[in-house]
Amino acid sequence: MVLSIDLTGRVALVTGGVRGIGAGIAAALTEAGATVFTCSRSEAEVPAGVRHRVCDVRDVDAVAELVSGIVAEAGSLDILVNNAGGAPSADAATASPRLHEKIVDLNLLSPLLVAQAANAVMQHQPSGGSIVNISSISAHRAAPTIAAYGAAKAGLDSLTRSLAMEWGPKVRVNAIDVGLCRTEQTDDHYGSDERVVAIERTIPLGRMADPLEVGRVAAFLASDLASYVSGARLACDGGGEPPVFLHID
């Protein structure tokens, strides 16, 4: 018997699925046979076969319209990947309360909002559904300059466990704690190529992830191969980070 990830006939929504990790997730789900919808706050070019919708995932009415529209067009919603998120660097001591509010809203409250809308559909489907929340290694380590983001992602991991308990057995809910990943914004975040290479040397696997690799983890969690996995937090971080004391002479 050959094991394979087969999402043929499944309908998936990837929030923020037009760039970076989100695009990798959309590509992996498409590769596995799913019908994939993405959404972002503005029109965007997406690969052939992927369907894009404009939606602000912080807007209750817009999210309801997005989910109902997908079900009306495709007949179901079987997979949700809550990927939309992110945060600019900011000193926690001087950042405005409004900035912190927006970061928590996007990275914690919005995934809950979209998950609620998806769950309302999945609970009434014979096959239920699967929700995958894209979290971060910043949820479980100090996150200087992105403190609110790290706190929001820690909340997302906690939310994942709670929703898995509340929404089972029809809906499975899991999270991926993503480490460093090469995207269009890598240079903006980490600086020159030389600096990126130096950072990669600290990762046990010797490199940052490719977005498609994160996408294939999401595809696994959404598939029947993970049929008894729910409430899990799966690290996709290349082996983690070595303790600082190992580098002290």
Secondary structure by P-SEA (a helix, b strand, c coil): cccccccccbbbbbcccccaaaaaaaaaaaaaccbbbbbccbbbbbcccbbbbbbccccaaaaaaaaaaaaaacccccbbbcccccccccccccccaaaaaaaaaaccaaaaaaaaaaaaaaaaccccbbbbbbcccccccccccaaaaaaaaaaaaaaaaaaaaaccccbbbbccccccccccccccccccaaaaaaaaaaccccccccaaaaaaaaaaaacccccccccbbbbcccccccccccccc
